[in-house]
């Protein structure tokens, strides 16, 4: 019976909850993104990523209020599975949105604006530098 208790402890361990949620979220992101992109909608917009980012942000906001603010610390495991794990695997954009919302809710508009513009602009700069570094190391095709 001791091995059953150990198995139960592993099943509810934070690492397990985050890993399982991430695996499900990451797979859903892949398959949903492929399906949306296959629709060939007009305009050249990356609709798969857009839909995933918006829906992931919606879900994280819902999960954060439900599990962290309504149910409290005793149900933190649900948030690790669905908020950190699932939404984190599905899209990290949702975490960015939630943290920005909390800054605004707490009245820290300056930090919220810095987070939005800084993340987008500096993140884009990071992509440019990463592409440049890869081309420098591996050459261009």
MOBELNOR-V644491 format. One record per residue. RES is the residue in one small letter. PSI is psi in radians with two decimals (999 if undefined). Layout:
((RES | PSI) (RES | PSI))
This chain:
((x | -0.40) (x | -0.63) (x | -0.52) (x | -0.70) (x | -0.74) (x | -0.74) (x | -0.71) (x | -0.70) (x | -0.69) (x | -0.69) (x | -0.55) (x | 0.15) (x | 2.46) (x | -0.69) (x | -0.71) (x | -0.79) (x | -0.80) (x | -0.73) (x | -0.79) (x | -0.82) (x | -0.73) (x | -0.72) (x | -0.75) (x | -0.81) (x | -0.74) (x | -0.71) (x | -0.71) (x | -0.70) (x | -0.81) (x | -0.93) (x | -0.70) (x | -0.75) (x | -0.74) (x | -0.76) (x | -0.82) (x | -0.80) (x | -0.49) (x | -0.25) (x | -0.31) (x | 0.95) (x | 2.72) (x | 2.82) (x | -0.19) (x | 0.06) (x | 2.41) (x | 1.32) (x | -0.60) (x | -0.88) (x | -0.73) (x | -0.87) (x | -0.72) (x | -0.78) (x | -0.77) (x | -0.81) (x | -0.63) (x | -0.66) (x | -0.74) (x | -0.84) (x | -0.75) (x | -0.72) (x | -0.77) (x | -0.87) (x | -0.69) (x | -0.81) (x | -0.80) (x | -0.96) (x | -0.60) (x | -0.62) (x | -0.47) (x | -0.78) (x | -0.44) (x | -3.05) (x | -0.48) (x | -0.39) (x | 0.35) (x | -0.52) (x | -0.65) (x | -0.68) (x | -0.67) (x | -0.71) (x | -0.89) (x | -0.67) (x | -1.14) (x | -0.85) (x | -1.19) (x | -0.95) (x | -0.60) (x | -0.66) (x | -0.57) (x | -0.79) (x | 2.25) (x | -0.22) (x | -0.58) (x | -0.65) (x | -0.75) (x | -0.78) (x | -0.76) (x | -0.77) (x | -0.64) (x | -0.73) (x | -0.79) (x | -0.66) (x | -0.77) (x | -0.78) (x | -0.62) (x | 0.06) (x | 0.18) (x | 1.20) (x | -0.65) (x | -0.80) (x | -0.64) (x | -0.81) (x | -0.71) (x | -0.68) (x | -0.79) (x | -1.01) (x | -0.66) (x | -0.80) (x | -0.76) (x | -0.90) (x | -0.84) (x | -0.61) (x | -0.74) (x | -0.71) (x | -0.68) (x | -0.73) (x | -0.79) (x | -0.79) (x | -0.70) (x | -0.75) (x | -0.78) (x | -0.80) (x | -0.73) (x | -0.72) (x | -0.64) (x | -0.74) (x | -0.81) (x | -0.18) (x | 2.93) (x | 2.74) (x | 999))
